[in-house]
Amino acid sequence: MPHSKGFGRRRDARSTDPVAIGEVVDRLLEEELFSRGIPIATLASKWPQIVGDRMAEATAPASLEGKILTIRASDGPWGSQARYLAREIRDRADAALGGDAVTSVRVVLADPRNRSSEG
């Protein structure tokens, strides 16, 4: 049966006692592995409001490491547009996360080999 690699090495005691789902979620969010994904998921869900609908179709938040937001752009022109608007995107993304979460923006281009060909 498939299993997650990380959970086989857990050191906390396991129990068959029932636990409220809220308690489970709270415990998971305390762990770095899970809590690191929450800000980027928040940005992804609010991305159209942060950058606008048209730019949201061609860009996406890829990661947030060390207060540096990495944005993946679909191509060069959209990457240039995101770089041009980096300060505004930084400010809006930071506000969406409650402040003091994003200090700079880095833009990378999506790997063209991962795009499906049209036509």
C-alpha positions, 0 to 999 in steps of 0.5 A: 500500500502506498504511503508518504515517505515522511510519515514513516519516520515520525517520532510522536506516539500513535494512538487509536483514541479519537481526536477532533479534526481541528486538533489534528490540523492545528498540530500539522500547521505547527510543523514546518513542512506544512506551515511553509505551504500555507502562505504560497497556497494563500497567494495562489488562491488570491492571485487574480486579486493580487495581479489582475485576471490577465496576468494571473492567467500567465503567471503564478506564485511558485514559492516563498522562501526567505521572504522572497516570492518567486513567480513563474511566468509562462513566457518572456513578455509576461515575465517582463511585465511581472518584473516591471510590476514587481514592487506592486506585486510584492506590496499586494502579496505582502498585504495578502499575507498580513505583512512582513512576509514578502520583501522581494519578488523574483520572476522565472520563466516556466520550462517550455518543455512542460507546456503542451504544444498547440496546433 
